[in-house]
Amino acid sequence: MIRRAPQPPGGERRGRGWRPLPGSEGGPRPAGEILQGLLRSLRIEERSRQGRIASAWLKAAGEDLASRARPVAFRAGLLTVEVDGAGLLLELKGFRGPALLEAVRAEPGGGVVREIRWVPAGRAGAGGGERAGGGP
């Protein structure tokens, strides 16, 4: 007697080791659901938010300040900005910080920023979170 390999649902014969794709056990899924999963896996929404925050920062800070103070992370409403130089760091923490926060929040995409954390250049890794500047 010849034994045959088990056949997949629907009686179609497939190659050796056939098995359904992960997540496809329930049959066809709506295209929108598939696209949402794809966008989540590619982190499109997160990257788009990072770009909007970086753009809001550039517009609010201006090119000169943005070249010396860069957004490096964003998490749960906290924007971490890395600052070149102790003098500028003190100025931003003490005087210009509140006005810059309001200016960032007023820009498109900046409304998600609830607080700005100013850190010396090279120390941004302490806070973690999403990269806000779009860099590596």
N, C-alpha and C positions, 0 to 999 in steps of 0.2 A: 504494500500500500504506500502511495506517495503522499507525503504530508505537505500541505501548502502553508505559507506564512500567513499570519492574520492580515486581513485587509482593513484599510482605513474606513471610517464611516462613509456611507454612501456607496460602498462596494467598489469604488474605483481602485485600480491597482497602481501602486506607486513603486518607486525604487526601494531597494533594501534600506531598512532602518527608518522608514517613514514615521514621522511623528508630527503632530500639529505644531505650529509656531506658538511660542509662549504668548498667552493672552488671547489666542484665537479659538479656545475650546468652545466658547459660546456661539460660534458662527460669525456671520458678517457683522461688522460694526459700522455705525454712521461715519461718514468721511470727516465730519467736524470733530468727532471724538478722536479719530486717528491723528488729525492735524494738531489738536491740542497736545496730545502725547508727544508728537514729534517736536513741537515748539518747546515744550517743557524740557525734553532731553537735550535740545540744542541751546537751551538757556537764552532764547531770543528775547523774552520779556525782560529778564535781568539785564542783559547787555543793552537793550534799548533804554531802560531806566538809567543805567550808568551813563550812557551818552547824554541823556537829557539833563542829568545832574551836572555833568562836566560842562555842558553848554551853559547852563544857568550860572555856574560858578564863573566862567569866563566873562559872561556879560555883566555880572554883578561886580566882579573884582576889577575888570579892566585888564588889558594885556600886560601892563607893567607889573601889577601886583600878581597876576596869575602866573607870570614867569618865575616868581620868587615864592609863591605859595600855591601848592598843587593839591587838588583832592586826590586822595589815595585809597580811601575805603568808605563804604556806606553800609550801615547796618541798623535796622530798626529806628530810622529817623536820625541817626547820628552820622554826620559827615565828618570824616577825619581829614584834616588838611595839613600837609607837611610843609613847614616853613623854613626857608633859608635864613639863617642869622638870628642871633639872640635878640637884637634890637627890634627887628620886625616882629618876632614872636611876642615880645612884651607889648608892642604897640597893638597888635591884633587882639591879644588876650585882654588888654586893659581898656582900650579906647574904641577901636574900629570894629571889634567883633560883633556887637549887637546890631549895628547898622548894616554890616555885611550879611548877617543872617537874614534880616528883613529884606535886603535887596535880592538875595538868592531865592527866598520864598516867593518874591513877587514875579520872578521869571517863570516862563512856561517850563514845567518839569521840576521846578525847585520847591514846590509846595510840600513835597514829602519830607523835606529837611526840617527837623525840629530843633536840632542843636548842632553846633560846630565845635569840634575838638581840635585844638591847635597843637601840633607836635613838632619838635625840632626835626630837621631833615635827618633821615636815617633811623628814626625811631617809630615810624608809622606802623610797623608790624605788631606792635603791642596790642592794638585794638581789634585786629582782624576785620572780618566782614567782606562785603563785595568790593572788588576794585572799582573805583569810581572814575578813574581817568582813562579807562580803556586800554591801559598798558599791560605788559606781562606781569 
